[in-house]
Amino acid sequence: ECDRLTMLVSDMLDLSKLRAGMNAEEKRSVFNLSEEVCAVTERFSYLSETEGYRIETDIADGLYIRANKERIAQVFYNLIGNAVNYTGADKRVRVKLFVKGQNARFEVIDSGKGIPADEVDTIWDRYYRSGASHKRPVSGTGLGLSIVKNILLQHDCPFGVISEQGKGSCFWAEFPLVTDEWEDVRGDSRAKEDV
C-alpha cells in the first residue's frame, strides 16, 4: 500500500509539471527510438516468464527522433503496461514501430474487450478506469494515459486510439524522424546563429 501511494504521489507530481509546461524543452536530444522501444518492451519480459503473456514485437531498426528520451520512454512504458492490463484471455500484446511518411509510428495492440465508443474521448482523462473487470498484472495509478497525453502534447506529436468492442484496442503515437541531412542543416544553422 505504501508503494502504491508513493507511485500515486510521483505520478501526480509528474502530471502537474507536465500540465504546467515545466521543463518542456529540457533534455531534448537526438536518440535511437528503435533501441528505446526495444529497451522498454524488454522491461515486460518478466510477464512472459512468470504469467504467460506474449509480447510480440515488430520494430524497425535505426529510427531517430529528437525528444526528451526519459519522457518518451515513459510514454512507451505506460502504453505497453496499459495494453498488458487490458488484453484478452490469450494474453497477447503486439508492439510495433515503423516508418509512416516522415514519422516513426509506434503502436501497441491488445486483444481485449475494446473501449466503448462513448468512452474513447475520456480515456486520456485523469483517473479514468474502464468498468471492465480484469486482472491487473501491471500496477497503475489511473494517471498513466493522462501523463502520456501531456508528454505527447508537449512534443507536438499526434496520438490516438483505434478501438472496436470485442476486438481490442490499438494505441498509437507518431514522432517526426530525424535524418542525417536534417541534422547537418540544423548543425550549420546553429553554427551561424552562434557567430
C-alpha positions in Angstrom: 0.0 0.0 0.0 2.9 2.3 0.8 4.4 1.6 -2.6 1.1 2.3 -4.3 0.8 5.7 -2.6 4.4 6.6 -3.4 3.6 5.8 -7.1 0.5 7.9 -6.9 2.3 10.9 -5.5 5.0 10.6 -8.0 2.6 10.4 -10.9 0.6 13.3 -9.6 3.8 15.4 -9.4 4.7 14.4 -12.9 1.3 15.3 -14.3 1.3 18.7 -12.5 4.7 19.5 -14.0 3.6 18.4 -17.5 0.3 20.3 -17.3 2.2 23.5 -16.2 4.6 23.1 -19.1 7.6 22.9 -16.8 10.8 21.7 -18.5 9.1 21.3 -21.8 12.3 21.8 -23.8 14.7 20.4 -21.1 16.9 17.4 -22.0 15.8 17.1 -25.6 18.3 15.2 -27.7 18.6 13.0 -30.8 18.4 9.3 -29.9 17.7 5.9 -31.4 13.9 5.4 -31.0 14.1 1.8 -32.1 16.5 0.9 -29.3 14.4 2.7 -26.8 11.2 0.8 -27.8 13.2 -2.5 -27.5 14.6 -1.5 -24.1 11.2 -0.5 -22.7 9.5 -3.7 -24.1 12.2 -5.8 -22.5 11.1 -4.5 -19.1 7.9 -6.5 -19.5 9.7 -9.8 -20.3 9.2 -11.0 -16.7 5.4 -11.3 -17.5 6.2 -13.7 -20.3 8.3 -15.8 -17.9 6.0 -15.7 -14.9 2.5 -15.2 -16.2 2.4 -16.5 -19.7 2.0 -13.1 -21.5 3.1 -13.0 -25.2 4.6 -9.6 -26.0 5.3 -9.7 -29.8 7.5 -7.0 -31.4 7.9 -5.7 -34.9 10.4 -2.9 -34.5 12.1 -1.2 -37.5 15.8 -0.5 -36.9 17.7 2.8 -36.9 14.8 5.3 -36.4 16.0 8.5 -34.7 14.0 11.3 -33.2 14.7 14.5 -31.2 12.9 14.5 -27.9 13.2 14.0 -24.1 14.3 10.4 -24.0 13.1 9.7 -20.5 9.7 11.2 -21.1 9.2 9.2 -24.4 10.3 6.0 -22.6 7.6 6.9 -20.0 5.0 7.1 -22.9 6.0 3.6 -24.1 6.0 2.1 -20.6 2.6 3.5 -19.8 1.1 2.4 -23.1 2.5 -1.1 -23.0 1.5 -1.5 -19.4 -2.0 -0.4 -20.2 -2.2 -3.0 -23.1 -1.0 -5.7 -20.8 -3.6 -4.8 -18.2 -6.5 -4.8 -20.7 -5.6 -7.6 -23.2 -7.7 -10.6 -23.6 -7.5 -14.2 -22.3 -4.8 -15.0 -24.9 -2.5 -12.6 -23.0 -1.2 -11.3 -26.3 0.2 -7.8 -26.8 1.8 -6.5 -30.0 4.3 -3.7 -30.1 5.2 -2.1 -33.5 7.5 0.7 -34.7 7.6 1.6 -38.3 8.1 4.4 -40.8 4.9 6.2 -41.9 5.7 9.2 -44.2 8.1 11.5 -42.4 7.3 10.0 -39.0 8.1 7.0 -36.8 4.8 5.4 -35.8 4.6 3.5 -32.5 1.6 1.2 -32.0 0.7 -1.2 -29.1 -2.2 -3.5 -29.7 -4.1 -5.6 -27.2 -6.8 -8.3 -27.8 -9.1 -7.1 -25.0 -12.8 -6.2 -25.0 -12.1 -2.8 -26.6 -13.3 0.6 -25.5 -17.0 1.6 -25.7 -17.4 4.4 -28.3 -18.8 6.8 -25.6 -15.6 6.4 -23.6 -13.0 6.8 -26.3 -12.7 10.6 -25.7 -12.4 10.2 -21.9 -9.7 7.6 -21.6 -7.0 10.3 -21.6 -8.5 12.0 -18.5 -7.1 11.7 -15.1 -8.1 8.6 -13.1 -10.0 7.1 -16.0 -10.5 3.4 -15.5 -12.6 1.1 -17.6 -15.5 -0.5 -15.9 -14.4 -3.9 -17.3 -13.3 -6.4 -14.7 -9.8 -7.7 -15.3 -6.7 -8.8 -13.6 -4.0 -6.1 -13.5 -0.5 -7.6 -13.7 1.0 -4.1 -14.0 0.1 -1.8 -11.1 -1.1 1.7 -12.0 -2.5 4.9 -10.5 -5.1 5.8 -13.1 -2.9 8.7 -14.3 -0.9 6.8 -17.0 -2.8 7.8 -20.1 -3.1 11.4 -18.9 0.6 11.5 -18.5 1.1 10.0 -22.0 -1.3 12.7 -23.4 0.6 15.6 -21.8 4.0 14.3 -22.8 2.9 13.9 -26.4 1.2 17.3 -26.4 4.5 18.9 -25.2 6.3 17.2 -28.0 3.7 18.2 -30.6 3.3 14.5 -31.5 -0.1 13.2 -32.8 -1.6 10.3 -30.9 -4.8 8.4 -30.5 -6.5 5.1 -30.1 -8.4 2.9 -32.5 -10.8 0.5 -30.7 -13.7 -1.7 -31.5 -15.6 -3.5 -28.8 -14.8 -7.2 -28.8 -11.7 -6.7 -31.0 -9.2 -4.9 -28.7 -7.5 -1.6 -29.0 -4.6 0.0 -30.8 -2.9 2.9 -29.1 -0.6 4.9 -31.4 1.7 7.9 -31.4 3.9 9.4 -34.2 7.2 11.1 -33.9 9.0 13.2 -36.6 12.0 11.4 -37.8 15.5 13.0 -37.8 17.5 12.4 -40.9 21.3 12.8 -41.3 20.7 15.6 -43.8 18.3 17.4 -41.5 20.9 17.2 -38.6 23.6 18.6 -40.9 21.4 21.5 -41.9 20.4 22.1 -38.3 24.0 22.0 -37.2 25.0 24.5 -39.9 22.2 26.9 -38.9 23.1 26.7 -35.3 26.8 27.4 -36.0 25.7 30.5 -38.0 23.4 31.7 -35.1 26.3 31.3 -32.6 28.6 33.6 -34.7 
